[in-house]
Amino acid sequence: MKKLKYILAVGVTAVIMASCSVSRPVLVTDNASEKEGVSEMTVILGIFRPMNADLSIKRAAENGNITKVATVDFRVESSLFKTTYKTIVTGN
């Protein structure tokens, strides 16, 4: 019986600590990439979202002080209670 409780506790801990990340390229150009800019939004429990979240390419480029975009990636990182959406821009 103690082994079953131990296995169950390990299983629940693994599920809580597990996460998933999916990234996909959106845009690729032939410009050089020396800088990186990120815009992100975190959603907790699928309900609580920031009202002023801006995931645009423009906002990410502004955050990285980028004027010529080289690549744009969109990434979703998900765990049990929160999900983070990121737009990642590289360039000069």
Secondary structure, DSSP 8 states (H G I E B T S, - for coil): -HHHHHHHHHHHHHHHH-EEEEEEEEEE-SS---EEEEEEEEEETTTB--TT----HHHHHHHTT-SSEEEEEEEEEEESSEEEEEEEEEE-
